[in-house]
C-alpha cells in the first residue's frame, strides 16, 4: 500500500523513507529507514573501512577523491536534476551548489597532505636538544548530519575534508533529501568499491540522534541551532567532539560610497537564491541614510522581476511546508509592528511558493529582523552611518556570514562584523573559496569546515619530540643536580627576565 503524500513532506512507508517533490508531490526517493542497530553496524563497518582508507595515505586518497570529483563533474546535470526534484531548488541554483562542492573536493584532496602530513616543528632554545614533529592523524569515523537546503554542498563541506584527512564517514542526510545523500555515497562507492568508506543511514531526526550515540569519533553537524543543542547534549554523554554549523541571520551593510546597482544585484541574489533558504543568505540589510531610498528602489525593481514557480524559474517552492508558516509569521509580524512591504507582503505567501518580499521600517525587535526566516524576504533598514549599521548587524546572537558594499571603509566594516565570514562587494562568495575557512560564532556554531582549518578539524594533532643530543641543562630528570637547577634559574632569568 502506498501512503498519501503531502507534497514535500517525507513519510515512512513500510519501513522506507519516502521523499517527494515540494512542487509536485512526485516521489523523489525511497530508502530503508535505519534502526539504532543499523546505525551502530554502519559505524562499525566504517571503522574497519576507515583503517583501510587511512592506510592508503594522502597520495592514495587524493587519487581516489579526484576521481570522485571527476565523476561529479561528469554527472553534474543528473545530480542537479535530482536536487531540483527532491528539494525544489532551481536547476541553475543546484548547478552552482554542485560546482562549489566539486571545488571543495578538489582542494581538500590536493592539500590534505601538505596541511596534515608529518612535518618538523621548530625547537626552542629551552629544549634545543630535542627535535619536534607534528602530524594530524584521522579520528577514525566521522558522523556527518546534514540539512536539506544545500544537500550536496553542506555534507561535502564536511565529508570531503574528513575523507581527505583519512577518516571514514557515515552521513545522515536530512529526511527531506535522502536521495541526494544516497546519490553522493553511491557515486563515491563507484570510485572506491573496495570498502564502505563513505556510507549513509536514513530516517528522521531519531536516526541523527542515534548517530550521535553510535560511537563515532567526531560528529559534524550542519542544521538549525535548536537541533545543534540536542546534538551537543547527546555527544556530551560520550565526550564525542562536535563541529557545529548552525543557523544565521546574515546582514548586509550598504555604505554611502557603494555601487548601488551592484549592491542591489548582489543583495537580491544573496537574499533570494534557493528561495532564501540559505544559512548564509542575506536576510537583513542596513543601508546608510544617504543611499537608502535609491538602494531600496533598485532592490525592489530587481526582485520584482524574479520569476516564481516549479520549472525554469528563479525561485522554486519552499522545501519544508512547515517553513511557510514561519515566513508568513515573520511577514505579518513586520507589518503589525509598523513595517511596510514595498514588494510582496502577506499576499506573497502562496504555498508552496513565496514571492519576493521586501520590508522596510521594521523595528529591530521584530521576529522578521531577529529570527531566521528562510524565505525570499529581506528587511532593509535605514541607518545614520556605517557605525550604526555595524552595531545593529552585530546585535543578534547569530553570527555566520555577512556582506559589505562600499569602498573606503568596506574592509574595516567587514572586519568589525561579528561573524565568521564576510564578503565585500559580493554576497555568499566566501562559501566557494575553498582556501578559506567556513563557520560561525555565537548561535551560528563553532569549528570550521573548508580550507586549512577545515582539514585540521578532521585530524587530531599528534605531537612527537625526539632526543637528538645530550641535555646540556638537564631539568626533566631526577638526575639533575642542585647546580643544574641553579643554572636553569640563571638561564631563564637571562632569557625571559626583564632584561631578556
Ligand atoms: P535541522 O536542524 O532541522 O536538521 C538538520 C539535521 O539534523 C537533519 O538531518 C535532521 O534530520 C537532523 N536531526 C533532527 N533532529 C535531530 C536530533 N535530535 N539529533 C541529531 N540529528 C537530528 O535543520 P534543517 O534541516 O531544517 O536545515 C536548516 C537549518 O540549517 C537552518 O537553520 C540553516 O541556517 C542551517 N544551515 C547551516 C549551514 C551552515 O553551514 N552553518 C548551512 C546550511 C544550513 P531530519 O531532517 O530527519 O529531521
Boltz pocket constraint, residues with backbone or C-beta under 6 A from the ligand:
constraints:
  - pocket:
      binder: B
      contacts: [[A, 145], [A, 146], [A, 147], [A, 148], [A, 149], [A, 150], [A, 154], [A, 172], [A, 173], [A, 174], [A, 175], [A, 176], [A, 203], [A, 204], [A, 205], [A, 206], [A, 207], [A, 208], [A, 209], [A, 210], [A, 212], [A, 222], [A, 223], [A, 224], [A, 225], [A, 226], [A, 227], [A, 228], [A, 230], [A, 231], [A, 244], [A, 245], [A, 246], [A, 247], [A, 248], [A, 278], [A, 279], [A, 280], [A, 372], [A, 400], [A, 440], [A, 444], [A, 445]]
      max_distance: 6.0
